[in-house]
Amino acid sequence: MLTRLRELFRPRKKELPESYFVGEEYIKDPRKMDAEIEAVFFTGGSIANTEFLLRGVRVRLEQSGSVLKLKINRQIPVALWNDLRKHKGEKYILGYIWPTLPKVNKEISRQKYENGHLLLRPVSVLDIAFLTVARGSRKIRIRWPLAVRNFPFPPDIENKRDEIYVRDFIDAVDSYFRGSYDDCMRKLITSAENFFDKNKLAGDGFREKVRINFPEDRLAPRVLKNNLLFIYKLRNKIVHNDFRINPTKGWICIRAIGTLKYILSSPLNSTNPLAGGYATRLHMQFGMLLEYMGGHANLDEMEVMFKKARSEPSQDRIIHTPEDVDNWMFSSLEITNKMQSVILAP
């Protein structure tokens, strides 16, 4: 009898699945339900109500007084709704909001300049004051916004990180999070210029300094050089030719920020390598905040990637040499000619 009781109450070992990817339980859920996501912002400007479709999803902007509401009517997985009731999976609601903001900000920008309204500015998920998901009369309050604690840094860089080019880099990242992509590009080039000056790089003028100090014998410096020359070209078009980055193409800033991170932490930083290490850790924080704010939690995009992965055989990357490391790290950072054409298209 004692042996039988022990068998009955012995903890069962949970068998681990053969594989798992983040969001799988929602992507594979065939059950869908209609829902309305509502994000509330406070604004000092006046925005005319507007409505548009984004990949079949209805998006509305409605303002009453200083309250601006972004409403997204779409289907979500039933499993996600059930988890939201337990305050699980909330970042995926931010993931639904994230891809709508470029078009929202494009409309805000249009009204800003057409009406000459000085108080209108882009909105981001950081500006959301209240966030809810509703199913008919049932409404769930999402825990947002949340305060983020200071990112930890090693003590050896405490007194070695206050460089003007690092401040410019931080401001560029902040501009990206605020949806000000043109300003992000301007500040990244300002960061690079101040970095070049501080380290007294050879060459007259920005382009010549880049061409002299970034050789093409390896993939890493070649990618950094070509990326930086394009970012500089883009910045000049913004400053001098009235060019504006399409709000739907903010991904270019992610590659540009990554490019500057590598440059600030490269051997070219002969005056303060610890500040370069600080820039690397700031970039780590940038990636974590993207995840936190829903930038990598778009279930629609994840589902497309899942289906693509199932239909195409995977290719394992085995790293044997420094060249393999370069290929792995910098091929995903490169701003290709095709990407450049997409960004510069009217």
N, C-alpha and C positions, 0 to 999 in steps of 0.2 A: 504493500500500500504506500509506504513512504517513497519508494522508487517511482511509483506512478504519479504521486503528487509533485515530486521534483520535476518530472518530465512535463507535467501540465503547466507549471509555473516558471519553467526555465525561459529566459529571454530568447526570443527568436532572432536569429541573424537575418538582417535585411540584405537581400542580394542586390549588388550594385548593377546598374544597367551597363551594357557593353559600351555605350557612348551617351553623351549628353551635351547639349549646347544651351547657352543662356536664352531663355524665352521659349524653349522647346514646348513646354506644357501649354503655351498659348497658341503657338503657331500650328501645332498639330491638332488643336481642338476644332472639330468640324462644326460645332455649335456656335452660331453668331446671333447677336442681339443688337437692336437699334439703341443707340445711346446719344446723349448730348453732353459734350464736354464744354464747360464754361470757365473761362479765365477772366478774372476781373483785374483791371489796371486803374490807377488813378492818374489823371493827366490834367495839366493846366491849359491845354489847347483844346480846340473844338474840331472834331472830326465828323464829317458827314457819314451817315450810315451807309454801308456798302455790303455787297454780297458777291461771292464768286465760287466757282467750282474748282477744286484742285484734285485731279485724278479721280473724279467722280464723287468727291467728298464736298458737302456743302459747308461753306465757311462764311460767317457773318461778323461784321463789326457794328455794334450798336452803342451809342453814347447817350447818357442821361446825366446832365450836370457835369461833374468832374469824374464820373464813373464811366469807363470804357470797358465794354464786354466783348470778348472774343468767344463766339459760339461755333462749335464744330459738331455737325450732325453726321454720324457715321456708325458703322457696325464694329463691335468689338467682340472678342471671344467671351463666351459665357464663363469660362474658367477664370478669366481676368476679372470679370465683375464679381464673382464669388470671392476671389482673393482680396479685391479692393475693400470688401466689407470687413476683412480682417486686417486691413492696412498692409497688405502685401501686394507687390507688383506695381506700386504707385509710380515708379519711374517710367513705366511704359505709357502712362497718360501724358507725361512730359514729352515722351518720344513721339506721340501723336501731334502735340502742339508744335514741336520744333520745326518740322518741314513747312508749316503754314506761315511762320513768322516772316520769311523773306518776302512773300507776296503781300502780307499785311504791311510790312515796312515800306515796300514799294508804293503802296497806295497812300500811306501816311506821307511819304516823301513827295509824292505828286501833289497832294493837297497843300503841303507846306509851301512849296515853291509857287504853285498857281495862285494861292491866296496870300502869299507873303506873310505867313503866320510864324512868328519867331519862336513860339513856345512849343511847336510840334517837334517831336523827336522820335526816333525809332524805339520800339519796345522789345524786350527780351524776356526770357523765362524768369530772370532775376527780378523783373518789375511786377510779377504777378502777386497781387495782394491776397486773392482768394481763388481757390481752384476746386471745382466740383465736377462730378459725373452723375448724370441723371438717367434713370430708366423709367419713363412715364412719370409718376408722382413720387417715386423713390429717388432720393438724392444722397450721394456719398461725398463727404468733405475730404479732399486729399490733403495730407499733411504737407503743406507748402505755403510760404517759404520756410526754410530751415536755415539756421545760422551755421556757418562753416567755421570750424576752429582753425587756428593758425597751422600752417603746414610746417612740419618739423625740419630743421636744417642743422647740419653738423656744427658744433661750436667753433671749429677752426675757421669758418668763413664769416663769423659774426662781424668782425671788424674789417673784412676784406671785400665786401660786396657792394659798397656804395659807389658805383660808377655811373656816370651819366648815361652811358649806352645801355646799362642794365635797366635804369629807370625808363628809358625810351622803350625797351623791350617789354617791360611790364605794362606800360601805357598802351602799347600795340595790342597785347593780348586782351586788355580791358576793352579796347575799341571793338575787337572781334566779338566779345561776349555781348556788347551793347548793340551789335548789328551795324556798326559804322565801319564798313569794310574799306572804304576809301581812306578813312583816317588811319586804319590799321596799316595800310600800305605806306602811307606817308611816314608814320612813326617807325616802321621797320627800317626804312631807308635812312632816317635820321639816326637810328641806333647804329646801323652799319657805318655811316659817315663818321660818327663820334668814335666808334671802335677803331676805324682805320687811322684817324688822327691821333688817338691816344697811343697806339702802337707804332706810329710813324712808318706806315707801310710805304714801300717804294712806289713811285708813279705819280704823274700829274693828272688830277681829275679822277672822278669815281671809276669810270670805265677802264682807264688804263691801270689803276691800282688792282682792279679785279683781274684783268687779263695777265698782269705780271705775277700776282701772288697766288693764283689758282691754276697750276699746271694741268695738262690734259693727259698725263701719262697713266692716271688711275681714274676709276669711275667716280670715286667720292669727290675729289676736287673738281672734276669736270662737271658733275651734276650741280655742285654748289655754285660754280662759276656761271653756268648757263641759267640756273634759277635766279641768281642774284641780278644778272644783267636784264632778265625779263622783268623782275620786280621793279628794278630801277626804271625801265622803259614804261611800265605801267604807272608808276608813281608820277613820272613826268607828264604822261598823258592826262592824269588826274589833275595835276597842279596847273599845267599850261594849256591843255587842249580841251578842257571842260568835259573830260571823260568821266563816267561814273560806272563802277562795277555793278553789274546786274545783281540785285539782292538775292536772286536764286542761285548765284554762283559764289557764295561765300566760302566754299570749300578751298578756293585758291589761297585764302588766308591761312588755312591750316598748314598747307605745304610751305608757304612763305615763312610762317612762324617757325616751323621745323628747320628750314634752311638757316635762319638767323641763329637758332640755338646751336647748330653745329659750328657755325662760324665763330660765335662768341667763345665757345669752349674748345676751339681748335688750337694747334701749336702756334698760330699767328698771334695768339694772346700771350705776348712775352712780358707784359708789364704786370698783369694781375691774373694768373691762371685760376686762382680761387674764385674770382668773380665769374670766370667761365664755368666753373663747377656749379656756382649758384644759378646761372642761367639754365644749366642742364636740369637742376632740381625744380626750377620754375616751370620748365617744360613738362616734367613729370606731373606737377600739380595741374597744369593745363589739361593734360589727358584725363586725369582723374575727375576734374570739374566738368569736362565734356560728358563723361559718363554720368555724373551726378545730376546734370541738368537735362538729361534725356537725349543728348546729341548722338549717342550710340545705342539708343533703345527704341528705334523705330521698327515696330513689328512688321510693317508693310515691307520695308527693305530687307529685313531679316528673313522674311518668308521667301522673297525672290532669291536671295542668296542660298537659302536651304534647297529650293527646287533646282537651282543651277548646280549646286554641289552634288545633288543626286543624279543629275543627268550627265555630268562630266566627271571623268576619272580624276582622282586627286594626284597631284604631283608633289612628292616629298622632296624637300630641299635638304640636302646633306652638305654640311659645311666642313671643308677640309683645309682651305687656304684663306689668307687675308682677302684675296680677291672674291672668294665666296661670301665673306662677311660683307664686303662692299656691295655686292650684287643684292644680297638680302636686304640690307638697310637702305640703300640709296635708290634702288629701282622703284621703290614705292614712294620715294620723296620727289622724284624727278617731275618737273613741269614740262611735259612733252610738247612738241610742236603742235600736235592736235589740240592739246589743252590750251595752249596759248591762243590758238585761233578761236577757240570757243569763248575764251574770256574777252578777247578784243572784238568779237562780233557785235554789231550794233543791236 
